[in-house]
Amino acid sequence: MKMFERIQKETHIVEDRELTASYDRFSTVFTLSLDGKVLVSKPFVFSSKYESEIEIASKIYKVHIFAFILWRSKLTVNNEVIIEELIPSRKRKSIGGLIYSLALGTARVLG
């Protein structure tokens, strides 16, 4: 993982198929594709929460994304979490950004 990569991407295997989640940091577009076919493409410019249903191998899965301050994205089926975090590197970056912002804000208040 590069420190300043534009597109953060992670691939998972679901029902013996390749599910790829990616996030473009500049355009704020989240993309979810199954075996190369785009299932979801959602920009997060004016909204921070997104839920969608997708079908994989005749099962209905739900994609849950929360993109405000702390990134959170997961895949569920029948309220059971299948993939805890679709893009772990995105979550780590959001936590790091939050810690940096809090430290900078604290330094301004104290200094």
N, CA, C and O atoms as a DFTB+ gen file, in Angstrom:
444 C
 N C O
     1  1       0.842      -1.183       0.000
     2  2       0.000       0.000       0.000
     3  2       0.883       1.241       0.000
     4  3       1.728       1.416       0.878
     5  1       0.680       2.092      -0.986
     6  2       1.409       3.344      -1.056
     7  2       0.759       4.358      -0.126
     8  3      -0.435       4.286       0.163
     9  1       1.563       5.295       0.332
    10  2       1.055       6.260       1.298
    11  2       0.009       7.203       0.695
    12  3      -0.996       7.507       1.338
    13  1       0.242       7.661      -0.525
    14  2      -0.667       8.635      -1.121
    15  2      -1.320       8.101      -2.391
    16  3      -1.402       8.817      -3.390
    17  1      -1.775       6.881      -2.367
    18  2      -2.411       6.334      -3.552
    19  2      -3.794       6.950      -3.745
    20  3      -4.538       7.167      -2.789
    21  1      -4.112       7.221      -4.993
    22  2      -5.382       7.868      -5.302
    23  2      -6.555       6.911      -5.127
    24  3      -7.564       7.265      -4.518
    25  1      -6.423       5.711      -5.655
    26  2      -7.515       4.742      -5.579
    27  2      -7.155       3.651      -4.584
    28  3      -6.142       2.967      -4.725
    29  1      -7.995       3.506      -3.588
    30  2      -7.809       2.455      -2.592
    31  2      -8.713       1.295      -2.997
    32  3      -9.902       1.484      -3.252
    33  1      -8.141       0.100      -3.054
    34  2      -8.866      -1.038      -3.605
    35  2      -8.613      -2.287      -2.775
    36  3      -7.517      -2.491      -2.252
    37  1      -9.637      -3.113      -2.662
    38  2      -9.529      -4.387      -1.952
    39  2     -10.403      -5.413      -2.669
    40  3     -11.512      -5.105      -3.105
    41  1      -9.891      -6.624      -2.781
    42  2     -10.632      -7.699      -3.439
    43  2     -10.978      -8.779      -2.419
    44  3     -10.154      -9.158      -1.587
    45  1     -12.205      -9.262      -2.500
    46  2     -12.702     -10.307      -1.604
    47  2     -13.303     -11.425      -2.451
    48  3     -13.707     -11.200      -3.592
    49  1     -13.359     -12.608      -1.897
    50  2     -14.016     -13.733      -2.559
    51  2     -15.350     -13.980      -1.851
    52  3     -15.390     -14.247      -0.650
    53  1     -16.436     -13.886      -2.616
    54  2     -17.784     -14.118      -2.095
    55  2     -18.471     -15.101      -3.026
    56  3     -18.578     -14.854      -4.227
    57  1     -18.932     -16.205      -2.481
    58  2     -19.605     -17.235      -3.286
    59  2     -18.736     -17.665      -4.475
    60  3     -19.236     -17.845      -5.585
    61  1     -17.444     -17.826      -4.229
    62  2     -16.469     -18.223      -5.255
    63  2     -16.373     -17.229      -6.412
    64  3     -16.001     -17.601      -7.524
    65  1     -16.705     -15.984      -6.150
    66  2     -16.597     -14.929      -7.163
    67  2     -15.786     -13.782      -6.588
    68  3     -15.726     -13.594      -5.373
    69  1     -15.164     -13.022      -7.472
    70  2     -14.277     -11.937      -7.060
    71  2     -15.054     -10.625      -6.926
    72  3     -15.558     -10.085      -7.910
    73  1     -15.140     -10.129      -5.705
    74  2     -15.815      -8.872      -5.408
    75  2     -14.747      -7.827      -5.108
    76  3     -13.957      -7.988      -4.178
    77  1     -14.723      -6.763      -5.892
    78  2     -13.708      -5.726      -5.736
    79  2     -14.366      -4.420      -5.316
    80  3     -15.281      -3.927      -5.976
    81  1     -13.884      -3.872      -4.210
    82  2     -14.357      -2.579      -3.716
    83  2     -13.229      -1.577      -3.903
    84  3     -12.078      -1.865      -3.575
    85  1     -13.555      -0.404      -4.428
    86  2     -12.531       0.627      -4.595
    87  2     -13.114       1.994      -4.277
    88  3     -14.318       2.226      -4.390
    89  1     -12.220       2.893      -3.874
    90  2     -12.616       4.257      -3.535
    91  2     -11.596       5.210      -4.134
    92  3     -10.397       5.093      -3.878
    93  1     -12.075       6.148      -4.929
    94  2     -11.227       7.170      -5.532
    95  2     -11.238       8.384      -4.610
    96  3     -12.274       9.024      -4.433
    97  1     -10.097       8.697      -4.029
    98  2     -10.020       9.772      -3.039
    99  2     -10.273      11.153      -3.633
   100  3     -10.742      12.042      -2.923
   101  1      -9.974      11.357      -4.913
   102  2     -10.158      12.678      -5.519
   103  2     -11.599      12.913      -5.962
   104  3     -12.151      13.990      -5.736
   105  1     -12.201      11.925      -6.584
   106  2     -13.577      12.096      -7.056
   107  2     -14.602      11.627      -6.031
   108  3     -15.801      11.823      -6.233
   109  1     -14.165      11.019      -4.947
   110  2     -14.985      10.457      -3.861
   111  2     -15.980       9.403      -4.359
   112  3     -17.067       9.263      -3.798
   113  1     -15.618       8.674      -5.393
   114  2     -16.505       7.650      -5.947
   115  2     -16.133       6.280      -5.376
   116  3     -14.984       5.846      -5.449
   117  1     -17.137       5.614      -4.807
   118  2     -16.998       4.243      -4.331
   119  2     -17.541       3.331      -5.422
   120  3     -18.634       3.559      -5.940
   121  1     -16.782       2.300      -5.769
   122  2     -17.201       1.363      -6.809
   123  2     -17.102      -0.057      -6.273
   124  3     -16.118      -0.432      -5.637
   125  1     -18.130      -0.828      -6.540
   126  2     -18.156      -2.234      -6.161
   127  2     -18.415      -3.032      -7.426
   128  3     -19.419      -2.826      -8.108
   129  1     -17.498      -3.950      -7.734
   130  2     -17.664      -4.737      -8.955
   131  2     -17.529      -6.220      -8.648
   132  3     -16.807      -6.626      -7.737
   133  1     -18.237      -7.009      -9.428
   134  2     -18.236      -8.460      -9.282
   135  2     -17.704      -9.056     -10.574
   136  3     -18.315      -8.909     -11.633
   137  1     -16.566      -9.727     -10.485
   138  2     -15.909     -10.318     -11.656
   139  2     -15.734      -9.295     -12.781
   140  3     -15.918      -9.621     -13.954
   141  1     -15.380      -8.065     -12.424
   142  2     -15.122      -7.019     -13.406
   143  2     -16.340      -6.226     -13.841
   144  3     -16.192      -5.219     -14.533
   145  1     -17.535      -6.643     -13.462
   146  2     -18.765      -5.932     -13.832
   147  2     -19.172      -5.015     -12.677
   148  3     -19.323      -5.468     -11.542
   149  1     -19.346      -3.735     -12.969
   150  2     -19.668      -2.751     -11.933
   151  2     -21.106      -2.952     -11.449
   152  3     -22.056      -2.930     -12.231
   153  1     -21.233      -3.150     -10.136
   154  2     -22.552      -3.297      -9.513
   155  2     -23.016      -1.999      -8.874
   156  3     -24.194      -1.646      -8.943
   157  1     -22.081      -1.292      -8.253
   158  2     -22.387      -0.047      -7.547
   159  2     -21.309       0.973      -7.882
   160  3     -20.118       0.663      -7.859
   161  1     -21.734       2.181      -8.191
   162  2     -20.808       3.293      -8.371
   163  2     -21.473       4.513      -7.745
   164  3     -22.452       5.036      -8.278
   165  1     -20.941       4.960      -6.620
   166  2     -21.607       6.000      -5.836
   167  2     -20.622       7.096      -5.447
   168  3     -19.645       6.830      -4.746
   169  1     -20.870       8.333      -5.898
   170  2     -20.039       9.447      -5.424
   171  2     -20.519       9.915      -4.043
   172  3     -21.719       9.944      -3.771
   173  1     -19.574      10.278      -3.188
   174  2     -19.907      10.748      -1.842
   175  2     -19.626      12.236      -1.703
   176  3     -18.974      12.661      -0.749
   177  1     -20.112      13.024      -2.644
   178  2     -19.889      14.463      -2.608
   179  2     -20.868      15.137      -1.652
   180  3     -20.456      15.917      -0.794
   181  1     -22.146      14.846      -1.791
   182  2     -23.166      15.513      -0.983
   183  2     -23.839      14.601       0.034
   184  3     -24.687      15.055       0.801
   185  1     -23.480      13.348       0.050
   186  2     -24.072      12.428       1.019
   187  2     -22.967      11.604       1.663
   188  3     -21.887      11.439       1.096
   189  1     -23.248      11.095       2.842
   190  2     -22.219      10.330       3.536
   191  2     -22.671       8.920       3.902
   192  3     -21.886       8.132       4.429
   193  1     -23.922       8.602       3.626
   194  2     -24.438       7.279       3.969
   195  2     -25.073       6.655       2.732
   196  3     -25.761       7.322       1.959
   197  1     -24.827       5.366       2.567
   198  2     -25.364       4.681       1.393
   199  2     -25.628       3.223       1.732
   200  3     -24.810       2.563       2.373
   201  1     -26.770       2.733       1.298
   202  2     -27.105       1.319       1.429
   203  2     -27.688       0.854       0.107
   204  3     -28.449       1.572      -0.543
   205  1     -27.321      -0.352      -0.276
   206  2     -27.806      -0.897      -1.533
   207  2     -27.866      -2.412      -1.436
   208  3     -27.143      -3.028      -0.653
   209  1     -28.729      -2.996      -2.237
   210  2     -28.801      -4.448      -2.315
   211  2     -28.174      -4.899      -3.625
   212  3     -28.406      -4.308      -4.680
   213  1     -27.378      -5.956      -3.538
   214  2     -26.784      -6.545      -4.732
   215  2     -27.048      -8.046      -4.705
   216  3     -27.244      -8.634      -3.641
   217  1     -27.050      -8.649      -5.870
   218  2     -27.289     -10.084      -5.952
   219  2     -26.011     -10.797      -6.380
   220  3     -25.399     -10.469      -7.396
   221  1     -25.630     -11.778      -5.574
   222  2     -24.470     -12.611      -5.883
   223  2     -24.905     -14.060      -5.714
   224  3     -25.317     -14.464      -4.627
   225  1     -24.815     -14.829      -6.770
   226  2     -25.172     -16.255      -6.751
   227  2     -26.572     -16.477      -6.173
   228  3     -26.764     -17.322      -5.298
   229  1     -27.522     -15.728      -6.660
   230  2     -28.937     -15.837      -6.271
   231  2     -29.207     -15.507      -4.804
   232  3     -30.260     -15.863      -4.275
   233  1     -28.279     -14.840      -4.152
   234  2     -28.494     -14.359      -2.787
   235  2     -28.470     -12.841      -2.800
   236  3     -27.713     -12.226      -3.551
   237  1     -29.304     -12.244      -1.964
   238  2     -29.343     -10.788      -1.861
   239  2     -28.427     -10.349      -0.715
   240  3     -28.626     -10.724       0.440
   241  1     -27.436      -9.558      -1.060
   242  2     -26.493      -8.999      -0.092
   243  2     -26.765      -7.508       0.043
   244  3     -27.234      -6.865      -0.896
   245  1     -26.471      -6.970       1.207
   246  2     -26.609      -5.532       1.431
   247  2     -25.234      -4.908       1.617
   248  3     -24.390      -5.420       2.352
   249  1     -25.037      -3.807       0.941
   250  2     -23.814      -3.021       1.078
   251  2     -24.151      -1.824       1.956
   252  3     -25.090      -1.083       1.666
   253  1     -23.391      -1.634       3.025
   254  2     -23.594      -0.514       3.942
   255  2     -22.324       0.332       3.932
   256  3     -21.230      -0.176       4.178
   257  1     -22.476       1.623       3.647
   258  2     -21.316       2.522       3.629
   259  2     -21.652       3.775       4.426
   260  3     -22.710       4.380       4.252
   261  1     -20.738       4.144       5.293
   262  2     -20.832       5.393       6.041
   263  2     -19.510       6.116       5.833
   264  3     -18.461       5.628       6.252
   265  1     -19.554       7.266       5.193
   266  2     -18.321       7.939       4.774
   267  2     -18.157       9.323       5.391
   268  3     -17.596      10.215       4.755
   269  1     -18.629       9.515       6.600
   270  2     -18.494      10.815       7.252
   271  2     -17.519      10.693       8.417
   272  3     -17.760       9.916       9.341
   273  1     -16.459      11.423       8.390
   274  2     -15.357      11.442       9.352
   275  2     -14.656      10.080       9.409
   276  3     -13.516       9.960       8.959
   277  1     -15.309       9.069       9.946
   278  2     -14.719       7.730       9.977
   279  2     -15.380       6.858       8.916
   280  3     -16.605       6.736       8.881
   281  1     -14.579       6.260       8.064
   282  2     -15.074       5.405       6.987
   283  2     -15.529       4.071       7.550
   284  3     -14.877       3.495       8.422
   285  1     -16.647       3.590       7.046
   286  2     -17.160       2.278       7.444
   287  2     -17.884       1.687       6.248
   288  3     -18.787       2.320       5.700
   289  1     -17.507       0.495       5.836
   290  2     -18.198      -0.178       4.734
   291  2     -18.222      -1.672       5.017
   292  3     -17.204      -2.264       5.377
   293  1     -19.385      -2.269       4.852
   294  2     -19.496      -3.702       5.127
   295  2     -20.507      -4.347       4.188
   296  3     -21.320      -3.674       3.555
   297  1     -20.430      -5.667       4.120
   298  2     -21.334      -6.460       3.298
   299  2     -22.052      -7.441       4.212
   300  3     -21.420      -8.164       4.982
   301  1     -23.379      -7.460       4.118
   302  2     -24.164      -8.352       4.968
   303  2     -25.144      -9.168       4.130
   304  3     -25.494      -8.799       3.009
   305  1     -25.571     -10.277       4.702
   306  2     -26.654     -11.075       4.131
   307  2     -27.503     -11.550       5.312
   308  3     -26.985     -12.144       6.257
   309  1     -28.791     -11.288       5.250
   310  2     -29.717     -11.635       6.343
   311  2     -29.224     -11.120       7.697
   312  3     -29.251     -11.852       8.687
   313  1     -28.783      -9.887       7.740
   314  2     -28.266      -9.222       8.948
   315  2     -27.024      -9.887       9.532
   316  3     -26.657      -9.601      10.672
   317  1     -26.380     -10.753       8.789
   318  2     -25.123     -11.374       9.209
   319  2     -23.988     -10.731       8.418
   320  3     -24.025     -10.683       7.188
   321  1     -22.994     -10.245       9.125
   322  2     -21.874      -9.572       8.468
   323  2     -21.004     -10.607       7.763
   324  3     -20.487     -11.534       8.387
   325  1     -20.852     -10.435       6.459
   326  2     -20.023     -11.325       5.651
   327  2     -18.611     -10.758       5.531
   328  3     -17.624     -11.473       5.705
   329  1     -18.531      -9.470       5.233
   330  2     -17.241      -8.777       5.157
   331  2     -17.319      -7.581       6.092
   332  3     -18.117      -6.667       5.882
   333  1     -16.491      -7.593       7.119
   334  2     -16.507      -6.554       8.158
   335  2     -16.131      -5.180       7.602
   336  3     -16.761      -4.179       7.945
   337  1     -15.123      -5.128       6.758
   338  2     -14.677      -3.865       6.158
   339  2     -14.279      -4.133       4.712
   340  3     -13.363      -4.911       4.449
   341  1     -14.970      -3.485       3.775
   342  2     -14.695      -3.709       2.358
   343  2     -13.349      -3.133       1.934
   344  3     -12.654      -3.725       1.108
   345  1     -12.977      -1.987       2.491
   346  2     -11.683      -1.368       2.158
   347  2     -10.975      -0.994       3.461
   348  3     -11.091       0.141       3.921
   349  1     -10.242      -1.940       4.060
   350  2      -9.571      -1.662       5.337
   351  2      -8.590      -0.491       5.281
   352  3      -8.457       0.247       6.257
   353  1      -7.905      -0.312       4.158
   354  2      -6.945       0.794       4.061
   355  2      -7.654       2.141       4.137
   356  3      -7.095       3.103       4.664
   357  1      -8.869       2.222       3.621
   358  2      -9.648       3.463       3.685
   359  2     -10.021       3.770       5.133
   360  3      -9.971       4.923       5.561
   361  1     -10.391       2.748       5.875
   362  2     -10.747       2.948       7.279
   363  2      -9.529       3.410       8.083
   364  3      -9.634       4.313       8.913
   365  1      -8.374       2.785       7.831
   366  2      -7.147       3.191       8.531
   367  2      -6.803       4.642       8.233
   368  3      -6.417       5.387       9.134
   369  1      -6.938       5.047       6.978
   370  2      -6.638       6.438       6.604
   371  2      -7.597       7.405       7.290
   372  3      -7.185       8.483       7.718
   373  1      -8.861       7.035       7.399
   374  2      -9.820       7.936       8.037
   375  2      -9.534       8.065       9.531
   376  3      -9.689       9.147      10.098
   377  1      -9.122       6.983      10.168
   378  2      -8.761       7.041      11.591
   379  2      -7.515       7.907      11.774
   380  3      -7.456       8.733      12.685
   381  1      -6.526       7.715      10.910
   382  2      -5.307       8.531      10.971
   383  2      -5.602      10.002      10.761
   384  3      -5.037      10.855      11.446
   385  1      -6.479      10.307       9.822
   386  2      -6.862      11.696       9.565
   387  2      -7.580      12.322      10.743
   388  3      -7.366      13.493      11.058
   389  1      -8.427      11.547      11.392
   390  2      -9.146      12.040      12.569
   391  2      -8.172      12.325      13.713
   392  3      -8.264      13.366      14.364
   393  1      -7.253      11.415      13.953
   394  2      -6.267      11.611      15.023
   395  2      -5.405      12.840      14.733
   396  3      -5.130      13.636      15.631
   397  1      -4.983      12.991      13.483
   398  2      -4.176      14.147      13.098
   399  2      -4.960      15.447      13.319
   400  3      -4.420      16.415      13.855
   401  1      -6.217      15.465      12.910
   402  2      -7.044      16.664      13.080
   403  2      -7.246      17.005      14.550
   404  3      -7.185      18.172      14.939
   405  1      -7.484      15.986      15.360
   406  2      -7.658      16.223      16.795
   407  2      -6.369      16.745      17.428
   408  3      -6.406      17.652      18.260
   409  1      -5.243      16.180      17.040
   410  2      -3.958      16.635      17.580
   411  2      -3.674      18.072      17.160
   412  3      -3.207      18.876      17.967
   413  1      -3.950      18.393      15.913
   414  2      -3.729      19.749      15.420
   415  2      -4.660      20.738      16.119
   416  3      -4.240      21.833      16.494
   417  1      -5.916      20.351      16.292
   418  2      -6.872      21.212      16.992
   419  2      -6.482      21.433      18.440
   420  3      -6.606      22.542      18.960
   421  1      -6.012      20.382      19.091
   422  2      -5.570      20.494      20.482
   423  2      -4.350      21.406      20.590
   424  3      -4.251      22.215      21.512
   425  1      -3.431      21.271      19.651
   426  2      -2.230      22.118      19.659
   427  2      -2.591      23.588      19.467
   428  3      -1.968      24.465      20.065
   429  1      -3.586      23.855      18.643
   430  2      -4.016      25.243      18.435
   431  2      -4.639      25.828      19.693
   432  3      -4.399      26.985      20.038
   433  1      -5.436      25.022      20.369
   434  2      -6.103      25.499      21.582
   435  2      -5.086      25.730      22.695
   436  3      -5.152      26.733      23.405
   437  1      -4.151      24.803      22.844
   438  2      -3.164      24.904      23.917
   439  2      -2.029      25.870      23.599
   440  3      -1.411      26.435      24.502
   441  1      -1.763      26.051      22.321
   442  2      -0.597      26.850      21.942
   443  2      -0.950      28.216      21.591
   444  3      -0.075      29.012      21.250
